């Protein structure tokens, strides 16, 4: 049929030329802990990853006087600097950009940071408390040893009594098996490789996945004049603003974002919830499937497979839309109830927008005949910890944890979906989770010291 005979590609196989040159290497930072030449460096806690989760944990450990090192494969906030598209802004307003001891202090609290601004924010945060980050250090393996953990890197091997995995939830794109059936000559990328529409090869674009990333990319590529088809699966629709306030303000003030992992009925299901269909723009506009359809994006249901160059879709598009609509109304009902209980009489009337009617959508798409030049797999991310040699993984490779506490004593994780709160993957959630998590290594260290004292 002319389909590619290669196996399902990993992210390396999908890398576009520009991403080979978009990172300038810098020498690794020197860790302040002194050691004799030729000896293995020791510290109390090793943090792996210097994004929001890792830096927040570092700050909280510093506040407690616990010595530690942060190992980062690239630079501080590396993913924000190298794996985001040019026009992307935060989906949360600037006032929500807050971490322990640090927060946004600019002139536009209701705006949305650009990626260069986010990068500068994290750099300033790391400098604010002299975070002990060792950059350009790739972790090769991490395993347990008596009394702690050994972490081997391409810059040497560390030992520590406790360890925090803070590599985040978006390290490895989840590319479906159908990618192996895409005809040769069609470029396949994940959102982490996309930069702008001009950099894409000629032809139409098939975007698979309609959560936050897929929705925004379909919109931007269509606005650039390209033919775009969007395959829609489970998603969460919300207006950008509601009753005169940003939707994130309502989620924050009603406590929705602070819901704890040990308070929900089905935490496994809650952790699989798709990201919100929100977009951060200067005009605070709402972006949903109705807007895309009106702008000429062709909509289809879930991608069910690709055979002989033809993509097939489930006839469930309207069902997916209706389910998202019902979910939105349930949440907005809670907002209305909260506003009534708190006597917010000065807010504008409710405007939930028009119902979206899109029908069954396309049932198939001949990729060659429709001159599709690019497939964007906006299909989320999957866990990937090949370097972690600990009995803490489930059958899918994810980490088994209880609110960030791993089964092996003294090991923890940060930055996973709904790890301790619904907002765990937000910048704003990293701080609250870090404050909670550092109580565990502190208690573990105290318990270990007590045992040693008793034994002596």
Secondary structure as UniProt FT lines:
FT   HELIX           11..14
FT   HELIX           17..20
FT   TURN            37..38
FT   STRAND          41..48
FT   HELIX           52..63
FT   TURN            64..65
FT   STRAND          68..71
FT   TURN            76..77
FT   HELIX           78..82
FT   TURN            86..87
FT   HELIX           94..96
FT   STRAND          98..99
FT   TURN            100..101
FT   STRAND          102..103
FT   TURN            109..110
FT   HELIX           115..128
FT   TURN            129..130
FT   STRAND          133..134
FT   STRAND          139..145
FT   TURN            146..147
FT   STRAND          148..153
FT   TURN            154..155
FT   STRAND          156..165
FT   STRAND          172..173
FT   HELIX           177..181
FT   TURN            184..185
FT   STRAND          187..190
FT   TURN            191..193
FT   HELIX           197..199
FT   STRAND          204..208
FT   HELIX           212..223
FT   TURN            224..225
FT   STRAND          228..231
FT   STRAND          236..237
FT   STRAND          241..242
FT   TURN            243..244
FT   STRAND          245..246
FT   HELIX           247..253
FT   TURN            254..255
FT   TURN            257..258
FT   TURN            261..263
FT   HELIX           267..271
FT   STRAND          276..277
FT   TURN            282..283
FT   HELIX           289..294
FT   TURN            295..296
FT   STRAND          298..300
FT   STRAND          303..307
FT   TURN            308..309
FT   STRAND          310..313
FT   HELIX           317..341
FT   TURN            342..343
FT   TURN            345..346
FT   TURN            359..360
FT   STRAND          364..366
FT   TURN            367..371
FT   STRAND          372..377
FT   STRAND          381..382
FT   TURN            386..387
FT   STRAND          388..389
FT   TURN            395..396
FT   STRAND          401..402
FT   TURN            403..404
FT   STRAND          405..406
FT   TURN            409..410
FT   STRAND          411..413
FT   TURN            417..418
FT   TURN            422..425
FT   HELIX           427..455
//
